Amino acid sequence: MKKIFVTVLMAAAAVCACDKVTPEPEPEPQPPVEDDGGFEEPVPDRPDYVNLNLIYYGGDEVESSADYWVINLYTDMEVEAGYPVGPGQFLSLAVNAPYNAAQEPSLNYLAGEYNAPANSMDASEGTYVQGVLYEIEFPGETVLRPDGCFFGDIPAGTTDFEADLLREGSFTITDNGDGTFTVEGIMVGTEYMKRYFSCTGKFDPVDNSQDDPGTEIPNTNLTSDVTLDGMTQARLIDKGDYFFTGEDNYRLFLLYLAEPGVDLSQDWPSGTGRLLHLELFVPGDADPADGIPAGTYTMANRIGGTYMDKESIVPFRVVEGAADVFEYNTGTWYQEIDDGMWISYGRITGGTVCVDRDGDAHTLTIELTDCGEPAHRVSGVWRTSGPISL
């Protein structure tokens, strides 16, 4: 077999020589074609921004480093209660413009180029504020709100959207000299899409320099007095040395009183109905199995609605509701909930609770007031013929 193979090769060589055929050059090797899986590079969206507004928040008079402005661009959409209603696109740009010692919204300070900050603490002039999400506590829920620079594609019939938090890129604000300004640039955010934008129009700045740019939630929305009737359920919880004083002169008892539709079996009430979240300082040797000690409990007010003075942490006091704490509220609150969501509520800041005992039976005469101006009464008499459930 070896000889036959050699002979065939030699014969082939002889034929090529006789014909004198010039061999064609071999093609150069090509790199292998990679399978891109059908990927198509997205075409950048260029929304037609036709509306422009400007909000001035001023600066820190101590540092005097920059003034904070917010520029909102949005496409042709209706606006309800200050929010554009989709379908459409919305772009918010927060910038650190040169500081104005007069602390007024002068457009002479706004034009320029704005680039990314060196770090999250950099608020020097000529930078923008990178997009972030932060939590806002509302009664019964916590929501995430975008801040800084962000983009939103708003669906039809709503004001809600998933924010693309913009953190890279740059843009310019140009004074056109005819009373109009042009805002133009490219930004990239958490969705890794280039956001092109350009809008020309007149600025009519809103001066919010005296306001907090955050959202303030009222601590009561009661519009009339509340009578605590129909509270057929109760649960008593021992929270011990809740304020970590290290002393044994007091304990904190939490008493829930609620209507039948409220579920008190878990750490936090759920279901539907009205309830009172009542916190009481009782003597340090009190046993929750024995119920609430008899006596008149007066209000222990917090400092600024937040901190409790150690001198106020003594037995026979009602604990004022902690201000601006909704999701995990502490202190004394009145609530009406619907499937766990707060419908009406009031942070309790005044009044008394008188506890009378006849063996295991309790009679609570409740005379409380909320933090409203004017204050609303939250009052009633609650009785049980036996021990309170733990």
C-alpha positions as CSV (number, residue, x, y, z in Angstrom):
1,M,0.0,0.0,0.0
2,K,2.9,2.4,0.7
3,K,4.3,1.9,-2.8
4,I,1.0,2.5,-4.5
5,F,0.5,5.8,-2.6
6,V,3.9,7.1,-3.6
7,T,3.3,6.2,-7.3
8,V,0.0,8.1,-7.4
9,L,1.7,11.2,-6.0
10,M,4.4,11.1,-8.6
11,A,1.9,10.6,-11.4
12,A,0.0,13.6,-10.3
13,A,3.2,15.7,-10.2
14,A,4.0,14.7,-13.7
15,V,0.6,15.7,-15.0
16,C,0.9,19.2,-13.4
17,A,4.4,19.6,-14.9
18,C,3.2,18.7,-18.4
19,D,0.3,21.0,-18.4
20,K,2.4,23.8,-17.0
21,V,-0.6,25.2,-15.1
22,T,0.2,28.0,-12.8
23,P,-1.4,27.3,-9.5
24,E,-3.7,30.0,-8.1
25,P,-2.6,31.6,-4.9
26,E,-4.2,30.2,-1.9
27,P,-6.7,32.6,-0.3
28,E,-5.5,34.4,2.9
29,P,-7.0,33.0,6.0
30,Q,-10.0,34.9,7.3
31,P,-10.9,35.3,11.0
32,P,-13.8,33.2,12.0
33,V,-17.2,34.9,11.9
34,E,-18.6,35.2,15.4
35,D,-22.3,34.5,15.9
36,D,-23.8,37.7,17.5
37,G,-27.0,35.9,18.3
38,G,-29.0,38.2,16.1
39,F,-28.0,41.3,18.2
40,E,-29.1,44.6,16.8
41,E,-27.6,47.8,18.3
42,P,-30.5,49.9,19.6
43,V,-31.1,53.2,17.9
44,P,-30.9,56.0,20.4
45,D,-34.2,57.6,21.2
46,R,-34.3,61.4,20.6
47,P,-37.5,62.6,22.4
48,D,-39.0,65.9,21.2
49,Y,-38.9,67.9,24.4
50,V,-41.2,70.9,24.0
51,N,-41.7,71.9,27.7
52,L,-39.2,73.2,30.1
53,N,-39.3,74.4,33.7
54,L,-36.8,75.5,36.2
55,I,-36.7,75.4,40.0
56,Y,-34.2,77.3,42.2
57,Y,-33.2,75.9,45.6
58,G,-30.3,78.2,46.4
59,G,-27.1,77.3,48.2
60,D,-25.4,76.9,51.5
61,E,-24.6,80.3,52.8
62,V,-21.8,78.9,55.0
63,E,-19.9,77.0,52.3
64,S,-21.0,79.3,49.4
65,S,-19.8,76.8,46.9
66,A,-22.7,76.5,44.5
67,D,-26.4,77.0,44.0
68,Y,-28.7,74.1,43.4
69,W,-31.1,74.2,40.4
70,V,-33.4,71.6,38.9
71,I,-34.4,71.7,35.2
72,N,-37.3,69.5,33.9
73,L,-37.8,68.7,30.3
74,Y,-40.8,66.8,29.0
75,T,-42.5,66.0,25.8
76,D,-46.0,67.1,24.8
77,M,-48.1,65.8,27.8
78,E,-50.9,67.0,30.0
79,V,-50.0,68.0,33.5
80,E,-52.1,67.1,36.5
81,A,-51.3,68.3,40.0
82,G,-47.8,69.3,38.8
83,Y,-47.0,65.9,37.3
84,P,-46.9,65.1,33.5
85,V,-49.4,62.3,32.5
86,G,-48.2,59.8,29.9
87,P,-47.6,58.7,27.3
88,G,-44.4,60.7,27.0
89,Q,-40.8,61.2,28.2
90,F,-39.5,63.2,31.2
91,L,-36.0,64.3,32.0
92,S,-34.8,66.0,35.2
93,L,-31.4,67.6,35.5
94,A,-30.0,68.8,38.8
95,V,-27.1,71.1,38.6
96,N,-24.6,73.0,40.8
97,A,-24.5,76.4,39.3
98,P,-22.2,79.3,40.4
99,Y,-23.1,80.7,43.8
100,N,-25.2,83.8,43.9
101,A,-24.6,85.8,47.1
102,A,-28.0,87.5,46.8
103,Q,-29.6,84.0,47.0
104,E,-32.2,84.7,44.3
105,P,-33.0,82.9,41.1
106,S,-30.9,85.0,38.7
107,L,-30.5,83.4,35.2
108,N,-27.2,85.2,34.8
109,Y,-25.6,82.4,36.9
110,L,-27.0,79.4,35.1
111,A,-25.4,79.1,31.6
112,G,-22.3,76.8,31.3
113,E,-21.2,73.3,30.8
114,Y,-22.0,70.6,33.5
115,N,-20.0,67.5,34.0
116,A,-20.0,64.5,36.4
117,P,-18.8,65.2,40.0
118,A,-15.5,63.8,41.2
119,N,-17.4,61.8,43.8
120,S,-20.8,61.6,45.6
121,M,-19.8,64.4,47.9
122,D,-18.6,66.8,45.2
123,A,-21.1,69.7,44.8
124,S,-18.8,72.2,43.2
125,E,-20.0,74.5,40.5
126,G,-20.1,73.1,37.0
127,T,-21.2,69.6,38.2
128,Y,-24.5,67.8,38.0
129,V,-26.0,65.7,40.7
130,Q,-25.9,62.0,39.8
131,G,-29.2,60.1,39.9
132,V,-30.1,58.2,43.0
133,L,-33.2,56.6,44.6
134,Y,-34.1,57.4,48.2
135,E,-36.9,56.2,50.4
136,I,-39.9,58.3,51.5
137,E,-42.0,57.0,54.3
138,F,-45.7,57.4,53.7
139,P,-48.4,56.3,56.1
140,G,-48.6,52.5,55.6
141,E,-45.9,52.2,52.9
142,T,-42.4,53.2,51.9
143,V,-41.9,54.4,48.3
144,L,-38.7,55.0,46.3
145,R,-38.3,58.4,44.7
146,P,-35.7,59.4,42.1
147,D,-33.5,62.5,42.7
148,G,-30.7,64.2,40.9
149,C,-30.5,63.5,37.2
150,F,-32.9,60.9,35.8
151,F,-35.0,59.9,32.8
152,G,-38.5,58.4,32.7
153,D,-40.6,56.9,30.0
154,I,-44.1,57.5,31.3
155,P,-46.8,55.0,30.2
156,A,-50.2,56.2,29.0
157,G,-52.7,57.4,31.7
158,T,-50.2,57.5,34.6
159,T,-47.6,59.7,36.2
160,D,-45.5,56.7,37.4
161,F,-42.4,55.5,35.7
162,E,-39.2,53.4,36.2
163,A,-36.4,56.0,36.5
164,D,-33.2,55.6,34.6
165,L,-30.7,57.2,37.0
166,L,-28.3,59.3,34.9
167,R,-24.7,59.2,36.1
168,E,-22.4,59.8,33.2
169,G,-22.1,62.2,30.3
170,S,-22.3,66.0,30.1
171,F,-24.6,68.8,28.9
172,T,-24.6,72.5,28.3
173,I,-27.0,75.4,29.1
174,T,-26.6,78.2,26.6
175,D,-28.0,81.7,26.9
176,N,-29.1,82.6,23.4
177,G,-29.2,86.3,24.1
178,D,-32.9,86.6,23.0
179,G,-34.5,85.6,26.3
180,T,-34.3,81.9,25.5
181,F,-31.9,79.2,26.8
182,T,-30.9,75.9,25.1
183,V,-30.3,72.8,27.2
184,E,-28.5,70.1,25.2
185,G,-26.4,67.0,25.9
186,I,-26.0,63.2,26.2
187,M,-26.3,61.3,29.4
188,V,-26.0,57.6,30.3
189,G,-27.6,56.0,33.3
190,T,-28.4,52.7,35.0
191,E,-30.1,51.3,31.9
192,Y,-26.9,51.9,29.8
193,M,-28.8,53.8,27.1
194,K,-27.6,57.1,25.7
195,R,-30.2,59.8,26.5
196,Y,-30.0,62.5,23.9
197,F,-31.8,65.7,24.7
198,S,-32.1,69.2,23.3
199,C,-34.7,71.8,24.2
200,T,-34.9,75.6,23.6
201,G,-37.3,77.9,25.5
202,K,-37.7,80.6,28.0
203,F,-37.0,80.0,31.7
204,D,-39.5,81.2,34.2
205,P,-37.8,80.1,37.4
206,V,-39.7,79.0,40.5
207,D,-38.0,80.1,43.7
208,N,-38.0,77.3,46.3
209,S,-34.9,78.5,48.1
210,Q,-36.8,78.6,51.4
211,D,-38.2,75.1,50.9
212,D,-36.9,71.6,51.5
213,P,-36.7,69.9,48.1
214,G,-37.9,66.7,49.8
215,T,-41.5,65.7,50.4
216,E,-43.1,66.6,53.8
217,I,-45.8,64.1,54.9
218,P,-48.3,65.4,57.5
219,N,-48.3,63.6,60.9
220,T,-52.1,63.7,61.0
221,N,-54.9,63.9,58.4
222,L,-57.8,63.9,60.9
223,T,-60.4,66.5,60.1
224,S,-62.7,65.8,63.1
225,D,-62.8,64.3,66.5
226,V,-62.6,60.4,66.8
227,T,-64.7,58.3,69.2
228,L,-63.1,55.0,70.1
229,D,-66.1,52.7,70.0
230,G,-66.4,49.2,68.6
231,M,-62.9,48.3,69.7
232,T,-63.5,44.6,70.5
233,Q,-60.0,43.3,70.3
234,A,-56.9,44.0,72.5
235,R,-53.3,42.8,72.6
236,L,-50.7,43.7,75.3
237,I,-47.0,43.6,74.4
238,D,-44.1,44.0,76.9
239,K,-41.3,46.1,75.2
240,G,-39.2,46.2,78.3
241,D,-36.4,48.8,78.6
242,Y,-37.2,50.1,75.1
243,F,-35.2,53.3,75.5
244,F,-32.1,51.5,76.9
245,T,-31.7,53.5,80.1
246,G,-30.1,50.5,81.8
247,E,-32.4,51.1,84.8
248,D,-35.3,49.0,86.1
249,N,-37.6,51.7,87.3
250,Y,-39.9,51.4,84.3
251,R,-41.2,49.1,81.5
252,L,-42.8,50.0,78.2
253,F,-46.2,48.4,77.5
254,L,-47.8,48.6,74.0
255,L,-51.5,48.1,74.0
256,Y,-53.4,47.6,70.7
257,L,-57.1,48.3,70.7
258,A,-58.8,47.4,67.4
259,E,-62.1,46.8,65.6
260,P,-62.9,43.2,64.5
261,G,-61.5,43.4,61.0
262,V,-58.0,44.2,62.1
263,D,-55.5,41.3,62.5
264,L,-53.4,41.7,65.6
265,S,-51.7,38.3,65.5
266,Q,-48.5,39.5,63.8
267,D,-45.9,42.1,64.7
268,W,-47.7,44.9,62.9
269,P,-51.5,45.2,62.4
270,S,-53.0,44.3,59.1
271,G,-56.5,43.9,57.7
272,T,-59.2,46.6,57.7
273,G,-60.6,48.7,60.5
274,R,-59.7,51.3,63.2
275,L,-57.1,50.8,65.9
276,L,-55.2,52.6,68.6
277,H,-51.5,52.0,69.1
278,L,-51.1,53.1,72.7
279,E,-47.7,53.0,74.5
280,L,-47.5,53.4,78.3
281,F,-44.6,53.7,80.8
282,V,-45.5,51.3,83.7
283,P,-43.5,50.5,86.9
284,G,-40.4,48.3,86.3
285,D,-41.8,45.4,88.3
286,A,-45.1,45.2,86.3
287,D,-45.9,41.9,84.7
288,P,-47.9,41.9,81.4
289,A,-49.7,38.8,82.5
290,D,-51.2,40.8,85.3
291,G,-52.4,43.5,83.0
292,I,-51.9,47.3,83.1
293,P,-51.3,48.8,86.5
294,A,-54.1,51.1,87.7
295,G,-53.5,54.8,87.6
296,T,-53.7,58.0,85.6
297,Y,-51.2,58.2,82.8
298,T,-50.2,61.7,81.6
299,M,-48.4,62.6,78.3
300,A,-44.6,62.2,78.1
301,N,-43.7,64.5,75.2
302,R,-40.6,64.1,73.0
303,I,-38.0,66.7,72.2
304,G,-38.8,68.0,68.7
305,G,-41.2,65.0,68.3
306,T,-38.3,62.6,68.1
307,Y,-36.1,62.2,71.2
308,M,-37.4,61.2,74.7
309,D,-35.9,63.1,77.6
310,K,-34.7,60.6,80.3
311,E,-36.6,62.6,82.9
312,S,-39.8,61.8,81.1
313,I,-39.2,58.0,81.1
314,V,-41.0,57.3,84.3
315,P,-44.1,55.2,85.2
316,F,-47.6,56.3,84.6
317,R,-46.9,58.3,81.4
318,V,-48.3,58.0,77.9
319,V,-45.6,58.0,75.2
320,E,-46.1,60.7,72.5
321,G,-46.0,59.3,68.9
322,A,-42.6,59.7,67.2
323,A,-42.8,62.3,64.4
324,D,-42.4,61.3,60.8
325,V,-42.2,57.6,61.5
326,F,-44.9,55.8,59.5
327,E,-43.8,52.3,58.5
328,Y,-42.6,51.2,61.9
329,N,-44.5,53.8,64.0
330,T,-43.7,54.1,67.7
331,G,-45.3,55.9,70.5
332,T,-49.1,56.5,70.5
333,W,-51.0,56.7,67.1
334,Y,-54.6,56.4,66.0
335,Q,-55.0,54.7,62.7
336,E,-57.7,53.5,60.3
337,I,-56.4,51.0,57.8
338,D,-57.8,49.3,54.6
339,D,-56.0,46.1,53.7
340,G,-53.1,47.3,55.8
341,M,-52.9,50.8,54.1
342,W,-53.3,53.8,56.3
343,I,-56.5,55.7,55.4
344,S,-56.8,58.2,58.2
345,Y,-54.4,58.6,61.1
346,G,-53.2,61.0,63.8
347,R,-50.0,61.2,65.8
348,I,-51.0,61.6,69.5
349,T,-49.2,64.4,71.4
350,G,-51.5,65.3,74.3
351,G,-54.0,64.0,76.8
352,T,-54.4,61.3,79.5
353,V,-55.4,57.7,79.9
354,C,-57.0,56.6,83.2
355,V,-56.8,52.9,84.1
356,D,-59.2,51.4,86.6
357,R,-58.9,47.8,87.8
358,D,-61.4,45.3,89.3
359,G,-59.3,42.1,89.5
360,D,-58.5,41.2,85.9
361,A,-61.1,43.6,84.5
362,H,-59.9,46.9,83.1
363,T,-61.6,50.1,82.4
364,L,-59.6,52.6,80.3
365,T,-60.9,56.2,80.0
366,I,-59.0,57.6,77.1
367,E,-58.8,61.4,76.5
368,L,-56.1,62.0,73.9
369,T,-55.4,64.7,71.2
370,D,-53.5,64.6,68.0
371,C,-50.8,67.0,66.6
372,G,-53.2,68.9,64.4
373,E,-53.8,72.6,64.5
374,P,-56.4,72.8,65.9
375,A,-56.0,69.5,67.7
376,H,-58.6,66.7,67.3
377,R,-59.8,64.6,70.2
378,V,-59.3,60.8,70.2
379,S,-61.4,59.6,73.1
380,G,-63.6,56.8,74.5
381,V,-64.0,54.3,77.2
382,W,-62.8,50.7,76.7
383,R,-63.6,47.8,79.1
384,T,-62.7,44.2,79.4
385,S,-64.1,41.8,81.9
386,G,-61.0,39.6,82.1
387,P,-57.2,39.6,81.3
388,I,-55.9,41.3,78.2
389,S,-54.6,39.0,75.5
390,L,-50.8,38.8,75.2
